[in-house]
Amino acid sequence: MSMQNAFLGSLVGDAIAMPVHWYYDRNSLDRDYGDFYDYVPPRNPHPDSILWRSSYDPISPKADILREQKQHWGKKGVHYHQFLQAGENTLNYRLSVELYRWIILRGEYDLDEWLSRYAEVMLTPGWHRDTYVEEYHRNFFTQYARGKKLNSCASPDLHIGALCLIPGLLAGLEALGVTDPPTLVQHAVSLVRATHDHEHSLRAAADFTRILLHANDGTPIRKVLAELPIPGVSVSKFMNWVDLPDRVVVGEKLSTACYLPESFVASLYFVWKYHDDFTLALLQNAKCGGDNCHRAVAVGGSLGLACGVPRKWLRGLVSMEDLRCDLKAGKGLNP
């Protein structure tokens, strides 16, 4: 296996979930999208959208990361990803793609240099087409606009979106020949700390990286989850839940919301239950609603390694074109 499988699996999982991201009313989800089995585009109105009560006023041009999307904030029914097409990735995963490309084309990785690139692309008009920009981005660029150094702009954020760049980082480092487990864990935790400086986010970053490292070595994913000490993960509890509908487990037993550590546990439940079925795991994750896009980093990343990524999903993945940079560099991705 390869960390590239984890990276591609995370991108696929996000793209599958994108149109039904942050649906908390499952009846509305079913009414709007039905029992889908492929990439589908988002549609307005989004009945659970909270953009109507959200606001972000950049304090200077150095904080203006919404730009042309700002006009859609404060309005009811606006889909968070309204301008994305079927198979396209949301902002956090677009950053994961950018991180991977940046590592490959430079032939090296440095966190401070990456933060400079992060600031550059986020402040470039039209670089992304996502209407919603997560709170951690807004907090980061507010601090940057106040004169803080890029490596001092993190907020104490504990959302599972903290993990989204890890597969891209690991795949890029693998392509450079960096494979030492402690070094990889250190890089992953440092990357997350730069934007999400919260103990739950840092613990999840370390645990997620260790899961991927063990799975990449060929350890069966259920064995990995049984043996690694991960807060809240209980295989005996998972076994007791396995005959329940997924919307009962992730919705009643576990929250569908974004907060760590419970959102990570919910992700790993899908990994454990569907340990041998990449596609079903990601479809079920999506159809449970809530923060399914960001849960997909753990579901798709882990099962991309455990099962491989079916070519069907790669054919419709919009990010594949951007990922061909590594072929030009003579290394990395070879789907």
Buried (B, 14 or more C-beta within 10 A) or exposed (E): BBBBBBBBBBBBBBBBBBBBBBBBEBEBBBEBBEEBEEBBBBEEBBBBBEBEEBEBEBEEEBBBBBBEBBEBBEEEEBBBBBBBBBBBBBBBBBBBBBBBBBBBEBEEBEBEEBBEBBBEBBBEEEBBBBBBBBBBBBBBBBBBBEEEEBEEBBBEBBBBBBBBBBBBBBBBBBBBEBEEEEEBBEBBBBBBBBBBBBEBBBBBBBBBBBBBBBBBEEBEBBEBBBEBEBEBBEBEBBEEBEEEEBBEBBBEBBBBBBBBBBBBBBBBBBBBBBBEBBBBBBBBBBBBBBBBBBBBBBBBBBBBBBBBBEEEBBEBBBBBEEBEBBEEBEBBBEB
